[in-house]
Amino acid sequence: MTLTTDSRIQGTISVHSRGFGFINFELRGKEESAFVPPPALNPFLAGDIVEATLVTEDDGRYSAEDIELVERKRAVVFGQVTYYKGKPWLNIDDDVSNTNWPLDGRADKDDYVLGQLDGDRVKLAWVLDEDDDIPLERLIARYDLVEEFDDDCLAEAKKISSKPHKLKGRRDLRDVTTITIDAPVTTDLDDAISVLPADSEGAVRLLVSIADPAEFIKEGSVLDEEARARGTSTYLSDKVIPMLPDSLSSGHLSLKPGEERCCVTVELRIDMEGETRSVDIYESLIKSKTRVTYREIDNWLETGKLSKNLAQIEEILPWLRTIQARLAVARYRRGGVKSIGEETAQVTLDENGNVSGTKPSRTTRANLMIERFMVAANEAVARWLSERGAPGIYRIHPEPDPEEVDVLTQAAQLFGFQPGFKSMLTPGALAAFDRQIRGVPCEPAVRSVLRGILKRARYTPSPGLHLGLGAPKYLHFTSPLRRYSDFAVHRIIKAYLKGERDMEPEDPQFEDLCGHLNYRAMLAAKAESFRRRMLLAEFMADQVGEEFEARVTRVLPFGLVAQLDESLVEGLLPLESLPGGPWTTSTTSVQSKERQIMLGEALRVKLVSAEPEEGELEYALLES
């Protein structure tokens, strides 16, 4: 027997490659999903916003009935042409649709094409060549990414590029020593830093100056609407899909050395205890003195030696180190985790863009220094807006549910740790656990488990806790050339500085914007993760048949995820391939009549298959 509620829900369609799908929605503040069987899924595509009647099954799970389309955000689909009764149909990527759609246009059977959606049909837009990177084109369409800017956007960008950066009422910081610190390959320089020495009370002032695209891109313009639609730049391992045209993000708005640039500056007065005692935010005009790389800063921090470039700014370097140390002390006091994303496998590329190997993704001391400065600026802006009753696009990282805390406790115990968590995971408790696992051999595997259990951070118009940072209030302000959330925050700040006081935090437009940005951020994160897995599978393809030491990092209903100890590359041990079955699963282990394999357990595995196009690696368990 099932219980059908009278209430309608609204959510987003996701499609499983096996033909069924789900509606993802929020119920009583918690993310939920309702099952959609194949026939009911046929008219819909991944990403569609729908309304449906919620049905609660006997086992407590949800399903959906009477589904109606509310909004289709997707405009382009990827697929392969097929013919039925002499008419062309498009076999759309099975992570986007579970059925073929009628195709308007002529293409040969088995051609890979891109099509534009037109109601319940697809119009042929582009036939891909054999030389095209078909898997990459499929990924870009699957996650609704757009590479090129249309003519109107490019024309507006060209017009903006002709407008000079003027002082006109801004605070003049051109004579203040200002620098940017980034990777050598970074071209969209949107943050710069300055520092003023300690005052009579020992407080040091940190100035974080951020590129000001809102000064040039007007709200509601074609370029603004395109940036909003994209939501964020997407950083694939071998390709960047930008939010703004390159002529702006890497050109006219980028904080290049020796060039005058309009900025929004947040000035922090940081005391000897690492606490921010005052915040001033203003529009400014800067002129960066030099561009510094992370490697230069790392080398100076470790050896004290100055590169020729650093010698130009020698007087400010000790103060930067002072501020970093103070902020670190304050951060440790309040808790949080150093970096959830540390210790994951990243691909390395040769000069031709081909995969040459893998390496662990680790945060260097220089990266950590800049991260501390940007986090401090983001927190300060969040408090500044909240204290003034102004709207904000806040970033929250909720505490996990008691059930999830229990799973994390069990997982930690299986790795040999006793975290002593209760039903609530506080920032301090998370920081203490972070200290326990730091530097131990199984740290990468433990962090992989932690990433799987902690909830995703999300945007919301209401301020709240960011668990990972231990921040009571937080938002994104420091990357407006790359994220529309930061761009929107800049607009709010600039409006407030110009005297606007009629902005309401409860305005539905902010709730709608946050929902849109969460969706776009999710798509970008999935695309980045999938591309990384594709390239890792490509690299591992030559190692099929080789044996490795590994640890179990996740237990799924259909198998175990194992992470290789040396390269940190993760792959699947399918349940049906495990010897001595049948096997059953729980949240932390799989069991057969003769054996139990636990989360965190060390295993020896063999790589049996690698599918680069699907980003899949399959391991086989070897007996000890």
N, C-alpha and C positions, 0 to 999 in steps of 0.2 A: 504493500500500500504506500502511496506517496501523498504528501501534503502539498497542495498548491496554494501559494499565497496570492492575495488579490493585488499586492503591490507590484508595480513595474520597476525594473532596475534599468540603469543605463550604464553601458560599459564598452570596452574595446574588444574586437574580435582578434583572436590569435588562432592560427591554423597549424595543425600537426601534419607532418609529411605522410602519415598513415591514413589521412582522409577525414579525421574528425577535428573538432576545434573546441574553443572555450570562449566565453565572454568573461573578461577580467573587469571586476568592479569593486567598489568600496562599500562595505556594510558595517555600520556602527564603528567607523574609524579603522577598520581592518581590511586589508586587501584579500579578496575572495575570487573564486572562479566558478563558473557554471558550465557544465558539459554541453556541447552542441553536437548531435549526431550527424553523420555525413549528409543525409538528404536535406536537413534543415540548413546546413552550412553552404549548400551549392550557390545561392545568389550573392554570397558575401566574400569579401577579401580581407586579408590580415590588415589591421589598422582601422577598419570601419567602426564608426561609432553607432551603436544600435541600442534599441530598447527591447526588453523582453519580459515575459512573466517568469518569475523565479519559482522553481519546483524543488522541494526538499525531499530527498530520497530516504529510504529506511535507514541507510547507513550514515545519514547526516550530510552526505555530499549534495551538491546543487546541480541541477540541470536547467535548461532554458527552453521555453516554448513561446510561440507567437512572436517571433523575432521580426522587428521592423528597422529598416535603415534610417538613421538620423542624419549622418554626415559621412561622406566618403572623402578622406583626406588624400588618398593615393591618386596620382594622375597617370603614372607610367607603370607598365608591367613588362616583365621579361618572360619569354617563352619560346617554344619550338613549334613550328608550323606542322599541322597535320591536316588531312583531308577526309571528309565524310560525305558520301553521296555527291562527290564532285565539288563540294564547297569547303573553303578554308576555315579552319578552327585553330585557336591558339591554345596549346598545352602549356598553361601558365606554371611557373615555378611552384612546386607543390608545398612550399612553405608559405605561399601567398594565397593560393586557391586550390580547392580539391576537385575542380572539374574544368573541362575545356570551355572556352568562350568563343562565340562567333567572331571571325576576323574580317574586317573590311579592308580589302587590299590584296594584291597578288604577290605571293612569294612561293618559292619552291618548297616541296615537302622536306621536312627536317631542317629547314633554315632556322637559325636562331635570330629572333627579332626583338625589337623594343616596340611597344604599342601604347597608344594613348587611349585612356578609358573614355567611353562615350555611352553613358547609361549602362545597359546590359550588354554592350558590344565593345570591341576593341578596334581602333583604327591603326593600321600599320604606319609606324613612324620611321623605322630604320631597320634595315637588314644588315646584320653583322657579318663581317668578312672572316675568312679563315684565320687571318693574321691577328684579329682582335683577341684580347684576353677574355674569352667567354666566361670563365668562372668569376672573374672580377666584375664584368658587366652584370652578371646575374646577381652578385652580392649587392652592387650599387642599387639596382632596381628593387631587390628584395627588401632592403631597409629604407626605401623611399628617399634615397639621396639624390641630389642634383649636382652634376659637375659644372655645367656651363651656365653663364649668366646671359639673359636675353639682351637684345639690342638696347631696350629702354634702360635697363640697369647699367649697362656699359656706358651709355651716353651720359647718364647722370653721374657715374663715377668719374668720367672724363671732365665733366663740368666742375665737379667738386675739386679735382686735382689742380685746377687753375686758380682756386681761391687761396690767398695767402693766410698764414697763421699770424694773427694780429694781437697786440697787447690789449687794446680797447677795454680798460677797466679791470683787467686781470692782474693778479699779483705777479710782479716781475721776479722770476727766479733764475734768470739767464746767467747771473753772476755767481750763483750758488753751485758748487761742484756737484754735478749730478751724473750718474752712470747707469748703464743697463748691464745686467748680468744674465746671460742666456747661453744655450748651446750654440756651437759654431754654425749649425745648419738653420737655426731659427731666423726667419725673416720678418715675422709679424711681431715687432717689439712693442708691447703695449704697457710695460711697467718700467719705471726708473726710480732710483733711490738717491736720497741725499741725507746727510747727517750733520747736526750742529752739536758742538762739544758740550760737556756737562756744565750746568749752571751752578750757582752758589749752593744749591741744595742737592747737587749730584745728579740731577735729572738730565737725560740726554734726549734731544729731539730727533725723531726719525721722520723724514718726509718721503712719502710714497706717492709719486706722481704718475697718473694713469692717462693714457691717450684718451682724447675727448671726441669720439666720432659723432656724438649727439650735437656738437657745435656745427657740424657740416651736413649731417644726414637728417632731414626734417621728418618728423613723425607723420606717417601716412604716405610718404613718398614711395615710388616704386621700389627703390633700393631698400627702404626701411621695411616694406611689406615682404620683400624677398628674404631679408635677413631674419625677420620674425618667423617666416615659414620654415626656414632651415633650422633655426633655433640655436645651432652651434656649429663650429667647425668640426669635422670628423677626421681624426688622425689615424688612417690606416698605416700599417707597418711600412708600406712602400709608396704611399700616396696620401696627399692631403686634399680634402674637399672643403674649401673655405666657406665661411659664412658671408664674407664680404669679398668683392673683387680684389685680386692681387694688387692692382694699381693703388688701392687704398690701404689694405691691411699690411702690405709689405712696402708700400710706397709713401703716399702723401700723409698718411696718419701714423705711420710707424715712427717710433722715437729714435731716429737715426742720429749718430754722433755728429755734432756740428750743425745740426738743423734746428731751427726754432720750431717748437711744437706746442699747440694748445693742449692743456691737460686739466684734469681735476685732481687736486692734491689733497691728501689727508695727512695732517701733521699731528704726530703723537708725541706727547711728553711722557717719557718712560722713566720711573724712579729707580732707585738702587735695588728695590725688591722685584723689579720686573713688571710692576703694575703700571698701566696707562692712566695717568692722573688727569690729563686733559686732551681734548680732541678739537682740532680746527679743520674745517673743510672749506676749500675755496677753489675758484677757477684760477689757473696760472698759465704762464708762458715760460717754458724751460728751454734749455739748450744743452743736451747731453754732451759731456766732455769726451767720453770714450765708451766703447763697448768692451766689456770684460767677459771672458768665458768662464764656465764653471771650473774647467781644468786649471786655469790660472789661479782662481781663488783657492781651490783645493791644494795646489802646490804651495801657495803662500801659507795656508793654515797649518800644513804639515811640516814645512821646512823653514818658514820665515823668509824665504828668498823672493825677491820682487822681479817679475818680468819687466821688460821695457815698458809695456803698457801700464802695468800697475804702478810703476815709479811715478807716473803723472798724477796719481791720486793717493800717494803714500800717506798723506796727512789724515785721510778719513778712514783708512783701513782699520786701525786699532779701535776706532769708535764703532765701526760696523760689528766687529767681533764682540765688543762690550754689549751692544744691544742684543745680539743673537744670544749671548750667554744669559742676559737678564730675562729675555722672553722664554728661554728654555727652562729656567728655574720656575717661572710662573706657570708654565705649561705643566711641568711635572707636579706642581702643587695641586693643581685642580684635576689631574687625571687625563684619561683618554688613551689612545694608542698611538705609537710613533708613526706607523704607516701600515695600514691594512694591505695595501697593494705590493708591499715588498716581497722579495723572494719568489717571483714568478718567472717563467721562461719567456725570454724575448728573442726574436730573431735578429741576426746581424746580416747586413747586406753588403755585397761587394760593390765596386764602382759602377757595375752594369745593372745594379738593382736585383741581382740574383742572391738567393739565400746562401750564405757562406757558413753559418753556424748558429749556435744559440748561446745565450749568456743570461745569468740571473739579473733581474731588474732590481737594482739596489739604489738607495738614496745616499748620495755622497754628502760630505759635510757642507759643500757649497750649495748643493740643492736644498739641504735642510735649512741653511741660513736664509735663502730667499723665501723658502716656504714659510718660515717663521715670520718674516716681515710681511708677506702677503696675507697670512692668516690674521696677524695683528691688525692690519688695515681693514680687512673684511669685518672683523669683530667690531672694530671701532665705528665703522659706518653703520652696522646693524644697531648698535646701541644709540648712536646719534639720531637715526631716523625714529627709532622706537620712543626715545625720550621726548621727541617733538610731536609725537602723534601723527607722523607722516606715514604714508604707505611704504611697503617694502616687498621685495621678492626674496623672502627668507629661505635659507637652506637648513632643513632640519634632518637629523639622523636619529630616529626614534630608538628607545630602548627595546630590546627583544621581549617577546612574551615569556611568561614563566616557563612554558613548555620548551621554548627555544633555549632558554638559559639552562634548563635541565639537560637538554641534548648536548650543549657545549660543555657542561660539567662532566657528563659521561665521556665525551670525546677526549677531554683533557686528561681524565683519569686513565683512559686507554693508552695515552701517550706517556703516562708516568707522572702526571702532575696532579696536584690537589689544589684547585683554585679556591675552594670554599665558597663558591657563589651561593647566594640565597635565591629567592624567586625573582629578585630584581638585579639587573646588572648596571651598576653605577659607573661613572667615568673613573672614579678612584679604583674600583675593583678591576676594571678593564686595564688600567695602567699597571696595576700590580701583576696581573697575569702577563701583560706584555713584557714586563721585566723578567718574569720567570722563563719565558720561552726564548728570549733574545740570546742568540749566539750558540744555542744548543744544536746538535746535528739534525734533529727533526724539525727545526724551526720552519723551513719552507712548507712542510706538510701540515704543521699545526696552523700556520697562517692561511693555508688553503681551506682548511676546515672552518676557520673563523670567518673567512669571506663568505662561505656558503650559508652561515647561520645568521650573521648580522643583517639587519634589514638595509635596503637601499636608502641612501639619502635622497631627499626630494625637495622640490620648491613648494612654498606655501606662502600666502599673504599674512599668515599669523606667525610671529616669532615663537621659537621653541628650542629645546635642547638639541645640540649636535653632539651625540654621544662620543663619536670617534675623536673629536677635538676637545671634548670636555667643555664646550662653549655654551653658556646659557642662551646666547643669541648670535646668529651667524648669517651671513649672506655672501653672495659673489659680487664683487665690485671691481676686481683688479684685471679682468680680461675682456673688456668690451669689444675688442676686435675679433674675438673668438667665440664669445657666448652672448646671446641676446639677453639673458638674465642680467648680466652686468650692464649692458647697454641700457636696459630699462631702469635700473637703479640709478644710473647717471642722469637720466632724464628727470627722475623724481628729485634728486639732489639739486640739479640746476634750477628746476622750477621752484623749489623751496628757497634757494638762495636769491631768486629774483622776486620773492615776496608772495608767491602763491600759497594760500592757506586753505583752499577749498577742496583739496584732494582728500578723499575718504578711503581709509584702509579697507572698509567693508564693501567698496565698489566691486560689483560682480566682474568687472573687466580684469581685475587682478587675479581673481580665482580662475577665470578662464585662461589667462595668460600662463599661470603656474601649471595648470593641467596640460596645456599645449607644450610647454617647455619640458615637463617631466616626460612626456611621450617622445619628444624629439631627442632628449638626452638618452633615454632608454634605447632608441633605435641606433644612435651613434655608438653607444657602448657595445651593443650587440654586434654591430658591423665591425668595430675595431677588434673585438674578441674573436669573431669568426675569421677575419682576415689573418689574424695572428695564428690561429689554429691551422688554417689552410697552408700557410708558409712553413709552420713547424712540421706538418704532415709531409710537405714536399721535401723538407730537409731529411726527415726520418725515413723516407721511402727507400733510400739506399742501405738502410740498416735492418731491413726486414730479415728475420731469422736470427738476429743477435739477441743475447741475453743481458738482463740488467737487474740491478738491485732497485727496489721500489718500496713505497709505503702507500697504504690505503688512505685516501683523503676524503672520499665521499662514498656513501652507500645509497644506491638508487634502486628503485623497484625492479629494474632489469639488469643490474650488475654493479660492479665496483669500479670506482675511478681510482687509478693508481698513478702516483707521481714518481718518476725516475729520480733517484737520489742525486745523480751527478748533473744532469741537464735540466731537471725540474719539469720535463715535458710530461703532460698528463695524457692518459689514454684509458680505454674501457676494457674491463674484464667482464664480458657478458656472462650473465647468470647461467645460461644454458651450456656455456663452454667449460664451466668449472667441473673438475672431476668429482665423482662420488655423489652426484645429485640424487634426487631433486633437492633444490635449495630453497629456503624461505628467507625473507628479509625482515629486518627491524630497522629502527632509526640509526643504530650504531653497529650492526653486524649482519652477516649472512650465516645461516646454519644448515647443515645436512645432518643425517643420522650419526655420522662419524666425526664431524669437524665443525668448528666455528671459526670464521675469519672476522676479526674485529677492526673497527676504524683505528687507523694508526699502526696496524700490524705491518711488520717488515716482511716483504715477499721477494721471491726471485721470479721474474717474468721473462717471457720472450715476445718480441714484437712479431706478430703474425700477419698484419696487413696495415697499409697506410693508404688513405684515400684523400689526396690533397684537395680535390674539388669539393668534398664534403667536410673537410677539416677534421677527419676522423682517424684515430689510431686505435688498433685493437691489440691487446696483449693476451697471452696465454699463461696460465699459472703453471709454474714448474714446482714439482715436489721438492721439499727441502732435502 
